[in-house]
Amino acid sequence: MAEDTQLIKCVILTLLRENVIIPNALVAEITSVKEVVESENTPNWFLGKMNWRGKDVPLLSFEAAAGNEIAKVNLNTQAVVLYAVGKSGEDVGSPYLGLVMSGVPHVSRFSREQIITDSEDQDDDHPMVAQKVRVNGAKVSILDVDAMVSMVQKLAA
């Protein structure tokens, strides 16, 4: 009988205080943020809209969503552009979302056995985290793109 060798291709994003993983299929591109049009009266996690390939893309901060201070976006700021695929299928005004990063992302492949729930670290209730896990023993968070889409939808309403 053949072994189950199904591997999950993920992107590991380095943020200021932690690493998050997302399925590779949700990543449209890693890009430099050239300009952000800020919005008034929005939560700290909503940095504004950046122009990416002629589209206005909402730019979010993972750290600010957790209540942490963040640095101003500048020409050295990198962002991952994600496909905005929410469970509801509703439009968020853009088919993409941007998320500020602080380090170099890398693509990895993991088997299901390598990703286990981190039962010790489930107290942190971050609005952009689907689940805390350990990958080969290292703590990482699984990014909840559905929640991010809902957060942007609520802003637009």
C-alpha positions, 0 to 999 in steps of 0.5 A: 500500500502506498504512503500518503505523501501529500505535501502542503505548499505554504509561504512563511511570512516573517512579521515583527513578533511572529511567523505566519503561514498561508497556503501558497495558492493565496499569494498573488505577489510579494511587492514593495509598497510605493505609496499608501493612500491613508483613510481617516477614521479607520482602525490602526490595522487598516493602513490605507490603500496601496496601488498594485498593478493599477488596482487599489488594494487594502493594506493591513497590519497584522501587528496593529490588529493585535494592538501593537505599535507599528512603524510608518509605511515607507519605501522599504516596506514589503507587502504580500498581496493575497487573493481576497477569498472570503467564505461569503464570496462577497466583494471587498471592493478589491479581489486582493488584500495587502499585508505588511511584512518585516522579513523575507518570506519563504516557500516550504512544503509540509506534510500534515504530520509536520503541522500540529496544533499548539495546545499551549498557545491558544489563549491569544485571540488575534483577529487574523489568526485561524489557529496557532500551530507548531511546524517541526517544533517551531511556533507559527500562526495560520493566517485567517484570510477569511477573517481579514476579508470580513474585517475589510468588508465591515469597514466598507459597510 
